[in-house]
Amino acid sequence: MIIEPRDIPDLDYVMHDTDYVHVQEFVSVKNYRSLLKELDHESFLVNVSVNVDSIMLLKLCVEKNAHYIDTSIEQYHNYIRVKPEEIERYAQFKKNNLFHQNHLAFKVAGKSKKTRFVSSGENPGFVSQYAKRALIEYGKTKGRRLENGNYAKLGYELGLKEIQVVEYDNQKLKVKATPEKFVNTWSGIGFQDEASDLVMLSLNNDHKSDMEKEFKLIKSTEVKDTHVRFISERGMNMMRESVCLNGRGEPFNYKGMLIPHAEIITLSDFSNTNPQAQRSQTHRLLCTCITLVTKR
């Protein structure tokens, strides 16, 4: 079953010889249960929308014991919004940020062994894999090896201080969908949603001190021991110089927007070493993950 309110021009071609039904309706708070009434323990719900509440669907899958996968945690923007320049505390935008959504998703999913993944698309899925691969390859040049999958320990031994995630999206590629080729039309609406969120960073102690000299940093209240901080400004309105690689692997400089992505949270948490395991309270690896996106 494909639920998509718009016409899909290449659908018949892509789904050739496949038994499917296309339901042309919007998924809303009022109709999502009726649209998904056949959901059961053998179902697999794949959410690739950019403006449907992910937590709502995840809760339903937990209730029906169904499998669930999500490319990006989204929500219906039906909460009271405060102008960025008026924000002084976390409670004013608590329900309107990716950190909260990510935390809530794992809380809802609980300890179920069913397949339930959130934010598992190109960002941050592949980004995290690239970061892990980079640690392994760089470690080889320094005579260091990954032991028991402990990337945080490897990163600490290599002197890792910061991970900067850079996305350069020029939208020049135009291809036709085929049964073998997936084409994503996400960017326009998805970028608007992301760009309207406040700037979100995961800062190590040095970066935190530097940033506090220039900005008022706001800490979340869901997790006590977190280095995630927010700045009272939308991502689209904050620019930062960075370096990216072109298709030939050559570096180039550009300015991009500080758009929050889930890998800012996941890579930072994943790369934290255990102070006790390192026998020192100072051996704590904290990564700064910044996603920069040019205008699309």
Contacts in CASP RR format, 6 or more apart in sequence:
PFRMAT RR
TARGET T0000
AUTHOR 0000-0000-0000
METHOD contacts of the structure
MODEL  1
MIIEPRDIPDLDYVMHDTDYVHVQEFVSVKNYRSLLKELDHESFLVNVSV
NVDSIMLLKLCVEKNAHYIDTSIEQYHNYIRVKPEEIERYAQFKKNNLFH
QNHLAFKVAGKSKKTRFVSSGENPGFVSQYAKRALIEYGKTKGRRLENGN
YAKLGYELGLKEIQVVEYDNQKLKVKATPEKFVNTWSGIGFQDEASDLVM
LSLNNDHKSDMEKEFKLIKSTEVKDTHVRFISERGMNMMRESVCLNGRGE
PFNYKGMLIPHAEIITLSDFSNTNPQAQRSQTHRLLCTCITLVTKR
1 20 0 8 1.000
1 21 0 8 1.000
1 23 0 8 1.000
1 38 0 8 1.000
2 8 0 8 1.000
2 11 0 8 1.000
2 20 0 8 1.000
2 21 0 8 1.000
2 22 0 8 1.000
2 23 0 8 1.000
3 23 0 8 1.000
3 25 0 8 1.000
3 27 0 8 1.000
3 35 0 8 1.000
4 22 0 8 1.000
4 23 0 8 1.000
4 24 0 8 1.000
5 24 0 8 1.000
5 25 0 8 1.000
5 26 0 8 1.000
6 24 0 8 1.000
7 24 0 8 1.000
8 22 0 8 1.000
10 176 0 8 1.000
10 177 0 8 1.000
11 22 0 8 1.000
13 177 0 8 1.000
13 178 0 8 1.000
13 179 0 8 1.000
14 177 0 8 1.000
14 178 0 8 1.000
14 179 0 8 1.000
15 179 0 8 1.000
16 179 0 8 1.000
23 35 0 8 1.000
25 31 0 8 1.000
25 35 0 8 1.000
27 35 0 8 1.000
27 49 0 8 1.000
27 52 0 8 1.000
29 53 0 8 1.000
29 56 0 8 1.000
29 76 0 8 1.000
32 56 0 8 1.000
32 57 0 8 1.000
32 60 0 8 1.000
33 60 0 8 1.000
36 45 0 8 1.000
36 57 0 8 1.000
36 60 0 8 1.000
39 45 0 8 1.000
39 60 0 8 1.000
39 61 0 8 1.000
39 64 0 8 1.000
39 66 0 8 1.000
40 64 0 8 1.000
40 65 0 8 1.000
40 66 0 8 1.000
41 64 0 8 1.000
41 65 0 8 1.000
41 66 0 8 1.000
42 66 0 8 1.000
43 61 0 8 1.000
43 64 0 8 1.000
43 66 0 8 1.000
43 67 0 8 1.000
44 66 0 8 1.000
44 67 0 8 1.000
44 68 0 8 1.000
44 69 0 8 1.000
44 115 0 8 1.000
45 57 0 8 1.000
45 61 0 8 1.000
45 66 0 8 1.000
45 67 0 8 1.000
45 68 0 8 1.000
45 69 0 8 1.000
46 68 0 8 1.000
46 69 0 8 1.000
47 54 0 8 1.000
47 57 0 8 1.000
47 68 0 8 1.000
47 69 0 8 1.000
47 70 0 8 1.000
47 71 0 8 1.000
48 71 0 8 1.000
48 186 0 8 1.000
49 74 0 8 1.000
50 72 0 8 1.000
50 74 0 8 1.000
50 186 0 8 1.000
50 189 0 8 1.000
50 190 0 8 1.000
50 193 0 8 1.000
51 74 0 8 1.000
51 76 0 8 1.000
51 189 0 8 1.000
51 190 0 8 1.000
51 193 0 8 1.000
52 74 0 8 1.000
52 76 0 8 1.000
53 74 0 8 1.000
53 75 0 8 1.000
53 76 0 8 1.000
54 70 0 8 1.000
54 72 0 8 1.000
54 73 0 8 1.000
54 74 0 8 1.000
54 75 0 8 1.000
54 101 0 8 1.000
54 105 0 8 1.000
54 118 0 8 1.000
55 73 0 8 1.000
55 75 0 8 1.000
55 101 0 8 1.000
55 104 0 8 1.000
55 105 0 8 1.000
55 108 0 8 1.000
56 76 0 8 1.000
57 68 0 8 1.000
57 70 0 8 1.000
58 68 0 8 1.000
58 70 0 8 1.000
58 105 0 8 1.000
58 108 0 8 1.000
58 109 0 8 1.000
58 116 0 8 1.000
58 118 0 8 1.000
59 108 0 8 1.000
60 66 0 8 1.000
61 67 0 8 1.000
61 68 0 8 1.000
61 114 0 8 1.000
61 116 0 8 1.000
62 108 0 8 1.000
62 109 0 8 1.000
62 110 0 8 1.000
62 112 0 8 1.000
62 116 0 8 1.000
65 114 0 8 1.000
66 114 0 8 1.000
67 114 0 8 1.000
67 115 0 8 1.000
67 116 0 8 1.000
68 114 0 8 1.000
68 115 0 8 1.000
68 116 0 8 1.000
68 117 0 8 1.000
69 115 0 8 1.000
69 116 0 8 1.000
69 117 0 8 1.000
69 120 0 8 1.000
70 105 0 8 1.000
70 117 0 8 1.000
70 118 0 8 1.000
70 119 0 8 1.000
70 120 0 8 1.000
71 119 0 8 1.000
71 120 0 8 1.000
71 121 0 8 1.000
71 122 0 8 1.000
72 119 0 8 1.000
72 121 0 8 1.000
72 123 0 8 1.000
72 186 0 8 1.000
72 190 0 8 1.000
72 262 0 8 1.000
73 98 0 8 1.000
73 101 0 8 1.000
73 102 0 8 1.000
73 105 0 8 1.000
73 118 0 8 1.000
73 119 0 8 1.000
73 262 0 8 1.000
74 101 0 8 1.000
74 193 0 8 1.000
75 95 0 8 1.000
75 96 0 8 1.000
75 101 0 8 1.000
77 96 0 8 1.000
77 193 0 8 1.000
79 95 0 8 1.000
79 96 0 8 1.000
81 93 0 8 1.000
81 96 0 8 1.000
82 92 0 8 1.000
82 93 0 8 1.000
84 198 0 8 1.000
84 232 0 8 1.000
84 233 0 8 1.000
84 234 0 8 1.000
84 237 0 8 1.000
85 232 0 8 1.000
86 92 0 8 1.000
87 93 0 8 1.000
87 198 0 8 1.000
87 218 0 8 1.000
87 232 0 8 1.000
88 216 0 8 1.000
88 218 0 8 1.000
88 232 0 8 1.000
89 218 0 8 1.000
90 218 0 8 1.000
90 219 0 8 1.000
90 220 0 8 1.000
90 221 0 8 1.000
90 230 0 8 1.000
91 221 0 8 1.000
93 198 0 8 1.000
93 230 0 8 1.000
94 100 0 8 1.000
94 220 0 8 1.000
94 221 0 8 1.000
96 197 0 8 1.000
96 198 0 8 1.000
97 197 0 8 1.000
97 198 0 8 1.000
97 200 0 8 1.000
97 220 0 8 1.000
97 230 0 8 1.000
97 260 0 8 1.000
98 197 0 8 1.000
98 200 0 8 1.000
98 260 0 8 1.000
98 261 0 8 1.000
98 262 0 8 1.000
98 264 0 8 1.000
98 265 0 8 1.000
99 200 0 8 1.000
99 220 0 8 1.000
99 222 0 8 1.000
99 228 0 8 1.000
99 230 0 8 1.000
99 265 0 8 1.000
100 220 0 8 1.000
100 222 0 8 1.000
102 118 0 8 1.000
102 119 0 8 1.000
102 262 0 8 1.000
102 265 0 8 1.000
102 266 0 8 1.000
103 220 0 8 1.000
103 222 0 8 1.000
103 223 0 8 1.000
105 118 0 8 1.000
105 119 0 8 1.000
106 118 0 8 1.000
109 116 0 8 1.000
109 118 0 8 1.000
119 125 0 8 1.000
119 262 0 8 1.000
119 266 0 8 1.000
123 167 0 8 1.000
123 261 0 8 1.000
123 262 0 8 1.000
123 263 0 8 1.000
123 291 0 8 1.000
124 261 0 8 1.000
124 262 0 8 1.000
124 263 0 8 1.000
124 266 0 8 1.000
124 267 0 8 1.000
125 263 0 8 1.000
127 165 0 8 1.000
127 261 0 8 1.000
127 263 0 8 1.000
127 267 0 8 1.000
128 263 0 8 1.000
128 266 0 8 1.000
128 267 0 8 1.000
128 270 0 8 1.000
131 163 0 8 1.000
131 165 0 8 1.000
131 267 0 8 1.000
132 151 0 8 1.000
135 146 0 8 1.000
135 151 0 8 1.000
135 154 0 8 1.000
135 155 0 8 1.000
135 158 0 8 1.000
135 160 0 8 1.000
136 146 0 8 1.000
136 154 0 8 1.000
138 158 0 8 1.000
139 145 0 8 1.000
139 154 0 8 1.000
139 158 0 8 1.000
142 158 0 8 1.000
144 154 0 8 1.000
144 157 0 8 1.000
144 158 0 8 1.000
145 154 0 8 1.000
146 154 0 8 1.000
147 153 0 8 1.000
147 154 0 8 1.000
151 270 0 8 1.000
151 271 0 8 1.000
152 270 0 8 1.000
152 271 0 8 1.000
152 272 0 8 1.000
152 273 0 8 1.000
152 274 0 8 1.000
152 285 0 8 1.000
153 273 0 8 1.000
153 277 0 8 1.000
153 278 0 8 1.000
155 271 0 8 1.000
155 285 0 8 1.000
156 273 0 8 1.000
156 278 0 8 1.000
156 283 0 8 1.000
156 285 0 8 1.000
160 271 0 8 1.000
160 285 0 8 1.000
160 287 0 8 1.000
161 204 0 8 1.000
161 206 0 8 1.000
161 287 0 8 1.000
161 288 0 8 1.000
162 204 0 8 1.000
162 207 0 8 1.000
162 287 0 8 1.000
162 288 0 8 1.000
163 267 0 8 1.000
163 268 0 8 1.000
163 271 0 8 1.000
163 287 0 8 1.000
163 288 0 8 1.000
163 289 0 8 1.000
164 242 0 8 1.000
164 288 0 8 1.000
164 289 0 8 1.000
164 290 0 8 1.000
165 261 0 8 1.000
165 263 0 8 1.000
165 264 0 8 1.000
165 267 0 8 1.000
165 289 0 8 1.000
165 290 0 8 1.000
165 291 0 8 1.000
165 292 0 8 1.000
166 242 0 8 1.000
166 243 0 8 1.000
166 244 0 8 1.000
166 290 0 8 1.000
166 291 0 8 1.000
166 292 0 8 1.000
167 259 0 8 1.000
167 261 0 8 1.000
167 291 0 8 1.000
167 292 0 8 1.000
167 293 0 8 1.000
168 244 0 8 1.000
168 254 0 8 1.000
168 292 0 8 1.000
168 293 0 8 1.000
168 294 0 8 1.000
169 187 0 8 1.000
169 293 0 8 1.000
169 294 0 8 1.000
169 296 0 8 1.000
170 294 0 8 1.000
170 296 0 8 1.000
171 187 0 8 1.000
171 296 0 8 1.000
175 181 0 8 1.000
175 183 0 8 1.000
176 183 0 8 1.000
177 183 0 8 1.000
187 296 0 8 1.000
188 296 0 8 1.000
191 259 0 8 1.000
191 293 0 8 1.000
191 296 0 8 1.000
194 259 0 8 1.000
194 260 0 8 1.000
194 261 0 8 1.000
194 293 0 8 1.000
195 234 0 8 1.000
195 235 0 8 1.000
195 236 0 8 1.000
195 257 0 8 1.000
195 259 0 8 1.000
195 293 0 8 1.000
196 234 0 8 1.000
196 235 0 8 1.000
196 236 0 8 1.000
197 234 0 8 1.000
197 235 0 8 1.000
197 259 0 8 1.000
197 260 0 8 1.000
198 230 0 8 1.000
198 231 0 8 1.000
198 232 0 8 1.000
198 233 0 8 1.000
198 234 0 8 1.000
198 235 0 8 1.000
198 260 0 8 1.000
199 230 0 8 1.000
199 231 0 8 1.000
199 233 0 8 1.000
199 234 0 8 1.000
199 235 0 8 1.000
199 238 0 8 1.000
199 258 0 8 1.000
199 260 0 8 1.000
200 228 0 8 1.000
200 229 0 8 1.000
200 230 0 8 1.000
200 260 0 8 1.000
200 264 0 8 1.000
200 265 0 8 1.000
201 207 0 8 1.000
201 211 0 8 1.000
201 228 0 8 1.000
201 229 0 8 1.000
201 230 0 8 1.000
201 231 0 8 1.000
201 258 0 8 1.000
201 264 0 8 1.000
201 288 0 8 1.000
201 289 0 8 1.000
201 290 0 8 1.000
202 226 0 8 1.000
202 227 0 8 1.000
202 228 0 8 1.000
202 229 0 8 1.000
202 264 0 8 1.000
202 265 0 8 1.000
202 267 0 8 1.000
202 268 0 8 1.000
202 286 0 8 1.000
202 287 0 8 1.000
202 288 0 8 1.000
202 289 0 8 1.000
203 211 0 8 1.000
203 217 0 8 1.000
203 227 0 8 1.000
203 229 0 8 1.000
203 286 0 8 1.000
203 288 0 8 1.000
204 227 0 8 1.000
204 286 0 8 1.000
204 287 0 8 1.000
204 288 0 8 1.000
205 286 0 8 1.000
207 288 0 8 1.000
208 217 0 8 1.000
208 227 0 8 1.000
208 229 0 8 1.000
211 217 0 8 1.000
211 229 0 8 1.000
211 231 0 8 1.000
215 231 0 8 1.000
215 232 0 8 1.000
216 231 0 8 1.000
216 232 0 8 1.000
217 229 0 8 1.000
217 230 0 8 1.000
217 231 0 8 1.000
218 229 0 8 1.000
218 230 0 8 1.000
218 231 0 8 1.000
218 232 0 8 1.000
219 226 0 8 1.000
219 228 0 8 1.000
219 229 0 8 1.000
219 230 0 8 1.000
220 226 0 8 1.000
220 228 0 8 1.000
220 230 0 8 1.000
227 268 0 8 1.000
227 286 0 8 1.000
228 264 0 8 1.000
228 265 0 8 1.000
228 268 0 8 1.000
231 238 0 8 1.000
235 257 0 8 1.000
235 258 0 8 1.000
235 259 0 8 1.000
235 260 0 8 1.000
236 257 0 8 1.000
236 259 0 8 1.000
237 257 0 8 1.000
238 257 0 8 1.000
238 258 0 8 1.000
239 255 0 8 1.000
239 256 0 8 1.000
239 257 0 8 1.000
239 258 0 8 1.000
240 255 0 8 1.000
240 256 0 8 1.000
240 258 0 8 1.000
240 290 0 8 1.000
240 292 0 8 1.000
241 253 0 8 1.000
241 254 0 8 1.000
241 255 0 8 1.000
241 256 0 8 1.000
242 253 0 8 1.000
242 254 0 8 1.000
242 255 0 8 1.000
242 256 0 8 1.000
242 290 0 8 1.000
242 292 0 8 1.000
243 251 0 8 1.000
243 252 0 8 1.000
243 253 0 8 1.000
244 251 0 8 1.000
244 252 0 8 1.000
244 254 0 8 1.000
245 251 0 8 1.000
245 252 0 8 1.000
246 252 0 8 1.000
254 294 0 8 1.000
255 294 0 8 1.000
256 292 0 8 1.000
256 293 0 8 1.000
256 294 0 8 1.000
257 292 0 8 1.000
257 293 0 8 1.000
257 294 0 8 1.000
257 295 0 8 1.000
258 290 0 8 1.000
258 291 0 8 1.000
258 292 0 8 1.000
259 291 0 8 1.000
259 292 0 8 1.000
259 293 0 8 1.000
260 291 0 8 1.000
261 291 0 8 1.000
263 289 0 8 1.000
263 291 0 8 1.000
264 289 0 8 1.000
264 290 0 8 1.000
264 291 0 8 1.000
265 289 0 8 1.000
267 287 0 8 1.000
267 289 0 8 1.000
268 286 0 8 1.000
268 287 0 8 1.000
268 288 0 8 1.000
268 289 0 8 1.000
271 285 0 8 1.000
271 286 0 8 1.000
271 287 0 8 1.000
272 284 0 8 1.000
272 285 0 8 1.000
272 286 0 8 1.000
273 283 0 8 1.000
273 284 0 8 1.000
273 285 0 8 1.000
275 281 0 8 1.000
275 282 0 8 1.000
275 283 0 8 1.000
275 284 0 8 1.000
278 284 0 8 1.000
END
